[in-house]
Amino acid sequence: PTKNVIDLLKVGRHFRLDERTKLVVGRNKDENEMIRALAMQSDVLFYARDHMGPISILRGADTPDHTKLCAAITARYSDSPKGSQTVITTEKNFGAEKSEIITTGIHDQDYLQYRI
């Protein structure tokens, strides 16, 4: 493992989406900054556009299903009102490609299977 991989293991909540794909969700401002600093070109960052909350990093397969799941997990940990729609911004290629996903926070029973 590289120093980047080891440093990423030290922060956030970790989710294993499949054999090669993981999501790390920041727990506070310091971890959010660390996640942003550790992002590589192939990673995807997620954050709530209009609410305080985590920065999440998807490392591995950037499939539509993974993207939707990561957006919903990021919304769940944000300060957006429970059950309401939230705009999650995604950044790829160090912020060169941005898009938005409208989602609601995921229910605990639907994502805990991925938590490490």
N, C-alpha and C positions, 0 to 999 in steps of 0.2 A: 504493500500500500504506500501511496505517496504521502507527503506531509499534509497536503490539502485534504486528503481523505481522512487522515487521523484527526486533523483539526476539526473537520465537520462532525466527526463522531462525538466530539466533546460538547456540542451545543444542541439545544432544541429537543423536541419530541420527534422520534423516528418512527417511520412507517415503511414497511416492506411491501411494495405493490406487486412485485413478481421477483423472479430469481435475480434479475439485473437492474431493477428499478426501485428507487427509494425516494421518499419525501421526508424532508426535515422542516419542522415548523418552529420558528423562533418563539421563545417564551417571554422575552422582554426586549427593551430597546438595544441593550448591548449585544444580545444574541442576534437580533435582526441585522445590526451593523456587521457582525461577524459573518453571517450568512451571505450578505451582499458582497462582502470582501472576498469570500471564498468561491463565489460563483465563477464557473468556467463558461466558455463560449457555448458549449453544447447544453448547458443547464437552462431551465426555465424558472423564473422567479414569479411568485404570486403574492398579491397584497390587495387588501380592500381599498377601493378608490376613495370612499367617502367616510370611512370609519377607522378609528385606531385599531391596531391589531398586528398580527404577526406578518413577517415576511417568510414565505415558504420557498423551498428550493426543490425542484424535481430533477433528479439526476438519473438518467437511464432512458428507457423507451418513452418517447413523447407521443403517445398514442392519444386519439380523441377521448377514449375511456379514461385514461390516466389523467388527462387534463381536466375533465369534468370532475373527477373524484378529488383531485388536488384543490380545485377551486372551491368545492363544497366543504372540504376540511378546513381550508383557510378561512372561509366565511364562518364556520362553526366557532373558531377560536377568536374571531374579531369581535369588536364591540357592537356589531350590527344587531338590531332587535331580533330576538329569536322568532323564527318562522317567516321573517320578511325577506324579500328579495334584496340581494346585495350585488353590487358591481365589483367583480374581482378583475384587477388588471394583471396581465401576464407580460413578461419581458423575456425576449430571447436575444441571443447574440449581443450580450452586454447592453441591452436596452435599445438596440437598433430596430427591433421588431416588437411593437406593442400591440396588444389586442385586449378586448374586454369580454368577460363572460358574466352573464346574469345568472345567479344561482341563489339558493337558500342554504343555510348551514345544515350539514348532514346530521342525522340522528346518531346517537352513540352506538346503537346496535348495528348500524350500517357501516361503521368504519373501525371499530375496535379490533376486528379480526386482523387488521393490517398493522396495528401498533406493536412495536417491539418493546 
